[in-house]
Amino acid sequence: MSLQHTESFGDRPLIPRPDRTPGALRAACAVVAPQYLAAYDQAKDKALAEAVEHGSLKPVHAYLAHWAALIEIERHPETAMAYHHAEYLAQISTAPKEAREHLATAAGIYRDAVKAVHTE
């Protein structure tokens, strides 16, 4: 039933683009990709630990940028489906050339998401 709802929604965003803050991204993740919450929390903890260890905020900025892009992909059902399908096909491909093509597709979707969240 939820699949039909998602399909009828098309590729319009499920939620507004969240602010690029830990709390806003986590809340958005809970809505559009709750299966990734544990990975989100681990990435945040790792980024904070690295920031303290190195005395730099670069790990925190990198984690926020990465998760903002992932949430941007997940906000759009058709885009998310294409992204995950390309990743899956790359993993199961037996021919290196075919795997590279699927990875290039996924990378292009990710790059577009990065651009989208940086042009706010």
FENHU-V400161 format. One line per field, one symbol per residue. burial: + if it has 9 or more other ideal C-beta (glycine too) atoms within 8 Angstrom, else -. A space follows every 50 residues. Layout:
burial=???
This chain:
burial=--------+----++-++-+---++++++--++--++--++-++-+++-+ +-------++-++++++++++++++++-++-++--++-++--+----+++ -++-++--++--++-++---
